[in-house]
């Protein structure tokens, strides 16, 4: 991968906790942060370990501007609300979304990096 600033989607964080080699390699070499919507999704699943593996990297708070962008994305695409929130954070911060979820393909102006082949 080339040097980029990434926002980790929940799928990446789950893979990180599962110690998938693709996720481990990326976290060691790239600038990866996440957002509070992904933190919520992980905690909903009863997991906190993968957040700790992000270490001292940023966890972006969900803002009013993110809510406005997420609403716009939802109206245009009908992608689920949580994915809209995650995409909005990436777009508003000019970050590349690190994900395995192809639903994000429906969102214009979102830069994505699909880190695994399956």
Protein Blocks (a to p, Z undefined) as FASTA:
>chain_A
ZZddddddfklmmmmmnopaklmmmmmmmccdddfklmmmmmmnopaklmmmnomaccdd
ddfklmmmmmmmmmmnopafklmmmmmmmmmnopacddfbfklmmpghiacddfbfZZ
